[in-house]
Amino acid sequence: MARFAALFCFSILVVLQCASFDSAMAEEIGMYELKKGNLSMKLTNYGARIVSLVLPDKNGKRGDIALGFDTIQGFMNASSPFGATVGRVANRISKAQFTLNGIVYKLPANSGNNTIHGGPIGFSKVVWKVKRYRPDGAIPRIDFTYHSFDGEQAEKKVAAWDLREKYLGDQEWEAQVVGFGSLQQENQVRKEAIQGKELQNQRFPGDLLVKTSYTLLGDNQFCITMKAEALNKATPVNLVNHAFWNLGGHNSGDILSEKIQIFASHYTPTDSKLIPTGEIVTVKETPYDFLTARTVGSRINELPKGYDINYALDGSGSSKLKKAAIVHDEKSGRVMEILTDQPGVQFFTSNTLNVKGKGGFMYKPHGGLCLETQGFPDSVNHPNFPSQIVNPGKPYNHIMLFKFSTL
């Protein structure tokens, strides 16, 4: 308990130190619940994330289908952004850099030589403001907002380092608690801060106002809407929700027997580091073909570890909502259908998962699946991919509609 209290206080200190950069960082971490009918959802403004989603199975027994943790500390320590809003650019950016309007922007690398999920301190690791909260009634809803400022990656790293040095010294806390990939990387950031080396280039350009809203709708449905407005510079934006789902229940084991249908005739192949090659190829005669529903595990052994791939959704030329995927767990009878206005969906089967989650249950490889509707990964470096560049005056919008039923 003392360890948790110290870690929680340290996390709040990080927030307060960063307040001079953005008032949103001074918000307190809280837990919130939305309820409507048989559906209840718990959320936190740490990462604007889903903490739990409880709904009945075919026998009326309620269960939580979202993997996660019992405490904020669990989410802070996790190597994956369970349930969180991920950005400014989710998924991968090759070689941790891109060129926009003739300027080369270098980013902090946190996945080998590449950047993933917005960098070491992306949107999943900051505290968002709560702008609206209606826990029940006709349309339960909560709005989280965040101001992502120009160059925040570098400044937040240095602020977090200073706090760690000042309040914790060389104690046992892992660097990932404040968003660093390793102590070696952390020390390098501090060295560069002291020497004034290139910190202004290690960033996404421009100020960005972001809002993530969760709304419960009728008949066991909920909607996630994400909006972003570039204030002064063009910038890449690709926001996703990174929930890990297990329709049998978060503590029911693996998802290999769940049936899935993905409404995509093509996917974007990757290299060994999961960076897209730039191709868009057919799923036919590959393990990636889920045009007809089949179990997740039916061909997973044909892949090195499992699924972690972006699908180019059919009908992506339209801004209207389209089906992305349907998942069915026969044992519980639960069915989840996802619709979106985005061109792609990342299908991920938690291939290396190994962490103690809610109630002390051990989440193992393939213990959950992610279906992250999105723009294509590394689109900033592939002109043939749908653009994710957001310009001032032309906001970014992303809608996800989740429908649940039983069979």
HUPE-V66978 format. One line per field, one symbol per residue. phi: phi as a letter, one per 30 degrees, with the letter a starting at -180 (. if undefined). psi: psi as a letter, one per 40 degrees, with the letter a starting at -180 (. if undefined). A space follows every 10 residues. Layout:
phi=???
psi=???
This chain:
phi=.ddddddddd dddedddddd dadddddddb cbbcbaidcb bcbbddihcd cabcadcdci ddacccdlbd bdeedddddc deiddcldbd icbdhhaacb hicdcccddb bicccbhije bdddcbccdc cbbbdbjdbd abccbacccd ideddddddd deddddcbhc ddedddecjc dadddddddd dddddichdd ccacdidbcb bcbcbdcdhh bbbcbbbbbd dbbdadbacb ccdccbddke ccjdcdddcb bcdbcbbcdb ddcicedjdb bddeibdddb dcdadeddbd ddcebldabc cdddiddcdd dbdcabbbcd ddidbbcbca ccdbbccbch dbdaadceii dddceidabc bcdadddhdd cbeddedcdc ceibddbbbb ccccabb
psi=dddddddddd dddddddede dhddeeiihi iihhhhbehh hiiiehefih dihhiiaeee hiihehiaie idddddeiei gheihhadhi aihhefiihh fehhhhihhe gbeihifead gadefihiih dhhgdaadgh ihhhihhhih eddddddddd dddddddebf aehidedeei didddddddd ddddefhede egiiiiihhi hhhhhhiiff iihhhhihhh deiiiihghi hfihiheeid feaiedeihi hhgheiihii aeefhieeih iiehfieehf dhhiideded eeiddahgih hhiifeeiei hihdihhhhd ddeihhhhii eieihhhhfg dehgihahee hhhihfeiih ghiiiiifde egdeihiehh ihegihihhh hhhiai.
